[in-house]
Amino acid sequence: MKTLTHCRNRFSETFMFHFGGHGSWARLTAQGAVKLNGRVMGKDEEAHLETGDILKVGRQEWVIGEEE
């Protein structure tokens, strides 16, 4: 399992994320806002995810954990 380490809100309904140790961005189309710890991310904003952060994309929510 790879740890989710970075996220980027590129467009209003597209959420991109990056896994540690992997060089490319993956894309997830979401309906609704991208929130990190309850705060809506702005367009083209990037964030480094820490353990325990709560990421919500549309109706889906993840808690960032340690690499297993």
Backbone hydrogen bonds in HBPLUS format (Angstrom, degrees):
<---DONOR---> <-ACCEPTOR-->    atom                        ^
c    i                          cat <-CA-CA->   ^        H-A-AA   ^      H-
h    n   atom  resd res      DA  || num        DHA   H-A  angle D-A-AA Bond
n    s   type  num  typ     dist DA aas  dist angle  dist       angle   num
A0020-GLY N   A0003-THR O   3.10 MM  17  5.87 168.6  2.11 174.8 173.1     1
A0005-THR N   A0018-HIS O   3.19 MM  13  6.19 160.2  2.23 159.4 165.3     2
A0049-LEU N   A0005-THR O   2.82 MM  44  5.07 164.7  1.84 134.6 138.9     3
A0006-HIS N   A0018-HIS O   3.42 MM  12  5.15 164.5  2.44 144.1 143.3     4
A0018-HIS N   A0006-HIS O   3.05 MM  12  5.15 161.3  2.09 140.1 139.3     5
A0007-CYS N   A0047-ALA O   3.04 MM  40  5.50 154.4  2.11 154.3 159.8     6
A0047-ALA N   A0007-CYS O   3.03 MM  40  5.50 151.6  2.11 155.4 157.8     7
A0008-ARG N   A0016-MET O   2.75 MM   8  5.12 156.8  1.81 160.2 155.9     8
A0016-MET N   A0008-ARG O   2.86 MM   8  5.12 165.9  1.88 165.4 165.9     9
A0009-ASN N   A0045-GLU O   3.09 MM  36  5.64 155.5  2.16 158.1 163.8    10
A0044-ASP N   A0009-ASN O   2.51 MM  35  5.25 136.0  1.69 154.1 163.4    11
A0014-THR N   A0011-PHE O   3.37 MM   3  5.12 162.4  2.40  99.5 104.6    12
A0030-ALA N   A0013-GLU O   2.90 MM  17  5.24 154.9  1.96 141.0 147.7    13
A0015-PHE N   A0028-LEU O   2.88 MM  13  5.24 168.3  1.89 158.0 159.7    14
A0028-LEU N   A0015-PHE O   2.76 MM  13  5.24 160.2  1.80 167.2 173.5    15
A0017-PHE N   A0026-ALA O   2.99 MM   9  5.45 152.4  2.07 139.5 148.4    16
A0026-ALA N   A0017-PHE O   2.91 MM   9  5.45 175.8  1.91 169.6 168.1    17
A0022-HIS N   A0019-PHE O   3.12 MM   3  5.62 146.9  2.23 142.1 140.6    18
A0058-GLY N   A0033-ALA O   3.16 MM  25  5.62 172.4  2.17 148.3 150.5    19
A0041-MET N   A0034-VAL O   2.84 MM   7  5.79 169.6  1.85 164.9 166.1    20
A0035-LYS N   A0056-LYS O   2.76 MM  21  5.04 171.3  1.77 157.6 160.7    21
A0056-LYS N   A0035-LYS O   2.84 MM  21  5.04 169.9  1.85 150.9 154.3    22
A0036-LEU N   A0039-ARG O   2.88 MM   3  5.33 157.8  1.93 149.9 149.0    23
A0039-ARG N   A0036-LEU O   3.14 MM   3  5.33 167.6  2.16 112.5 114.8    24
A0037-ASN N   A0054-ILE O   2.72 MM  17  4.97 176.0  1.73 160.9 161.3    25
A0045-GLU N   A0042-GLY O   3.10 MM   3  5.31 156.0  2.16 129.6 127.1    26
A0053-ASP N   A0050-GLU O   3.01 MM   3  5.62 163.1  2.04 139.9 141.5    27
A0052-GLY N   A0064-ILE O   2.76 MM  12  5.22 175.6  1.77 146.6 147.8    28
A0064-ILE N   A0053-ASP O   2.88 MM  11  5.34 165.7  1.90 157.3 162.1    29
A0055-LEU N   A0062-TRP O   2.83 MM   7  5.18 160.6  1.87 155.1 160.6    30
A0062-TRP N   A0055-LEU O   2.72 MM   7  5.18 161.4  1.76 156.1 162.9    31
A0057-VAL N   A0060-GLN O   2.80 MM   3  5.32 151.4  1.88 151.4 160.7    32
A0060-GLN N   A0057-VAL O   2.98 MM   3  5.32 152.8  2.05 140.8 135.7    33
